[in-house]
Amino acid sequence: MTRISTVATCRCRGGEGPLWDPAEQALFYIDNTGQKAHRYIPAAGIAKSWVMPSVITAMALRQRGGAVVALRTGIHSFNFETGALQVIKPLEPGSRIVFNDGKVDRRGRFVIGASTSNFTNPTPDGGLLTLSADHHLDSLDEGIYFSNGPCWSPDDRVLYFADSYKYEIYAYDYDIETGKVANRRVFVNTRELGGMPDGATVDCEGRLWSALYGGGKVVAFRPDGSLERVIEMPVRFSSSVMFGGRDLSDLYVTTIEHNEGGAPVEEDAGAVYIIEGTGARGVPEPRWAG
């Protein structure tokens, strides 16, 4: 039986991007609207936060230490010890895109989505990009409205990626040696489940777990796209998921404070949740080689 509870750590206005570090046994996550990155070590009950100069939308750890982060101003390296940021790929003011959710493949590439910057009247200006270790940014796909949830099958042959605006999660054939994609197809459409696909992860058996924004659910799909299970969340706006803990069997879920239509913010919205007893285990997240 699954058990859902809140984690006694920093809450967020816009919680996103949970990331488990097996080496430190620590959970990293971001508050995009609150412009912060957080680290929480469950065994010690220790939390630490770093303030960012603009909205932060993605973070991945680096092989050489520190992290790579996506801000509204572009992609930067980040030093946890000093708090220093160094720009890698800037975005010019007034750009038609903003960087959004990103993860690292098992060859050390940082694969990141781009979304339209036109939030009022969305247009398909975004896409899917990959940042190599030598800081070269390549386009993998285009025509995306709101990018989210990049993650890979355990055998590295499939890349999953969502356009939240269209309620679609795509599957691509992925060449792990070259980092190229082919044969985009719709893996699932989540409209009938009542929420947009947001952050996602894949477990060691190949199931894709997705947070359904606005749907109050975390869902798991089998590799053939069939729905395996639905976990009802205590709040509507779950945003992303990641397995953590010593055996990678705890599912961490970030959530967002949101008062849609002026309604009161839900109690415990913005908290980090932990779901225990799913019977699933994750796979370790790689680090960016840059």
N, C-alpha and C positions, 0 to 999 in steps of 0.2 A: 504494500500500500504506500502510495506517495504521501509525503508530509511537506507542507509548504509553510515557511516561516520567514520573518524578516531577519536580516543580518544587522548586528549592532555596530554599524559603521556609518560613515557620512552619507546623508541623503542628498538628492540632486533635484534641481529644477528640470533638467533634461538628461537623465541617466542613459548611458549608452556604452557600447564597446567593452563588455567584460572580457578580461584576459587573464588566464591563470598562468603563473610562472612556477613550474615544478621545482626549479632550483632554489627559489626563495620561499616556496610554499606560500605565495602571496597572490591576492586578487588585485589586479589593476582594473580601473574603469574610469570613465570620463563623465563630466557634466557639461554637455555642450553649451546649453544656454547660460549656465553658471560660470562657464569659462575656467574649468578646473580639471585637473587630473588627480586621481586618488589611488592610493595603495592601502590595502588592508591585509594584515597577517592574522588569520583567524586563531592560530594556536596561542598567540601572544595578546590578541585583542588590541593590536596597535594599528592606528590609522595615521596616514600622512597625506597632505594635499599640496598641490602646486597650482598657483594661479597663472592662467595663460592670458596673453594680451588681446586675444579675440576668441570668437567661438571655436571650440575644438570639436572635430567630428570623427577622428580616428587616431588610434595609437597602437604601435607594435614595438616590441622590444628589439634591440640590436645585438648582434653577435659581439660587438666590441664594447658593449655597455651602453646604458642609456636607452633612448627610444627614438623612433621616428613618429612624428605627429603631423596630422593634417589640421590646419587652421584656416580661417577665412582668407588669410593672407597668402596661403600656399603650404607646401610641404617643408617641414623643418626637422633637423635633428634636435634632440633635447637631452640635456645633462641633468640627471636626478640630483647629483651632489651640489651643483652650483645653481641650478635653475636656468642655465643659459640655453638660448635657442639660436640655431644657425640655419639660415634659409638654404634649402636645397633646390626647390622649384617654386618660384614666386607666382602669385596670381595678381594680375594688374587690377586696380580699382575699376569697377564697372564691367568686370569679366562676365561673359554669358554663362559661366559655370562656377560652381563651388565644389571642392572636394568633399566626399562624404565617407561612407564606411570602407574600411580596408583591412586586409589580412595578408600574411606572408605565406608563400608556397614553400614546399619542402626542398627547394633549391635556393631559398633565401631572397626571392623577389617579393617586393611589396606591391600587391595588386589592390588597386583602389578605384572606387567608383567616383564618377563625376555626376553631379545633378545640375539641373537648370537653376540659375540664380533668380529666375522669374517665378517667385512663389505665389504671386497673386493670380497670374494667368500662365500656368506651367506650359512649357514648350520642351520638345525633345532635344535639348541642347547637350545633354549629358552623355556619358559613355562609360567604358571600362578601360582602365589604363594600368600599365605595369611599370614600376620603377626598379631598374636594375641596380646591382651593387655599385656600378660606376656612375650612378645618378642619371642614367639615360631614361627618359620617360617616353614610352611607346603606347600607342592606341591599340586596344584589342577589339573594341566594338563601339558603336555609336548609336544615336537615336533613342537615348534613355531619358526619361523624365526625372525620377527620383531613385537613385542607386542605393542598394543596400545588400547586406548579407553575403558577401563573397566567402566561399568555403569549398573544400575539395573532398572528393571521395577518398577513402583510405588508400586506394591503389593509385591515386593521383591521375586517374584517367578522365575524371569528370570534374569540371568547375561549375559550381552553382552560383547564381547571381540574380538578384531581384530588381524589378522595376516596381516599386511600391505603388506608384500612381496607377499602374495598370493591373495591380493585384496579381502579378505574375512572377513566378520564380522560373528562371531559365536554367537549362543544363547545356553545357558546351563540352565537346570533346577537347581534352586538354593534353598538350604535349609537354610533359614535365621537363624534358631536356631543353626545349627551345622556349617554353613559356607562351606558345602560340595557341589560339583557340580556333575551333571550327564547328560547323553543324549546330548552330544555336537552335534550340527547340524549347517549347513551353513544357516545363516539368510539372508544375501544378498552377492552378489559378485558385486563389484563396477567397474570392469574393463571397461565395456561398458560406464560408466559415465565419464571415462577419468582420474580418479585419485585414489590414494591409500587411503583407510580409515585410518584416523589418530585419533586425539582426538574426543571424543563423549560425549554426555549427553542425558538424557531422560527427557521429559517434563511431566507435571502432568497428561496428557491424554495418556501417554505411547508411544508417538512417539519418535523414536531415531533420534537425530540430529548428523551428522558426518561432520567433515571437510575433504574434499578430497584433499590430498596433491598432488600438481602438476596438479590438475584439475581445479583450480580456482573456486571452488564451495563449498557451504555448502548445504547439502541435508538432507531431513527429510523422514524417513520411518515409515509407520504405523506398529502396532504390528504384523501384518501378513506378514511383509516384503515387502509390496508394496510401491512403491515410491510415496510420497505425494507431495513433492515440491522440486524444485531446485532453489537456490539463487546464482546468478552469483556474484563472488567477484571481486574487482578491481585488485587483484593480484593473481598469480597462486598458490602460496604456502601457503594456509591456513593450519593451523596445529591443532587447537583444539577450542572447543566451550564450553560456560557455560552461563546459564541464570543468570542475576543479576538485580540490581535495587530494589527499595522499594517493588514492587509487583512481582519481578522475571520475568518480561516480556521483559527485554532488553537482547538480545543475544550478548555476547562478543565473539570475534573471534581473536585469536592470529595468527600471520603470521611470515614467515621466509624470511630473505634475502637469495637469492639463485641466482647464475649466471650460470645456467645450460649450459654446453658447452661453457663457457666463455662469454656468452651474458651479456649485461649490467644489473645490478640489477634494478628491476622495481621501479619506483617512489612509495614511501610509502610502499614498502615491508619491513617487520619487524615491522610495526605499529600494534597497537591494534585497532580493529574495533568494532563498535557497530552497531547492526542491530535492528532497532525499527519497530514496527508494524507487527510482525509476527502473532499476535493473539494467541500466545502460552505463557505458563508460566512454569517455571521450578519448581523444588522441592529443598528444602534446602539441602545442602551438610552436611552429618554428620561429626563428629570429631573423630579422632582416640582415643581409650580408653587407650592406653598404656602410 
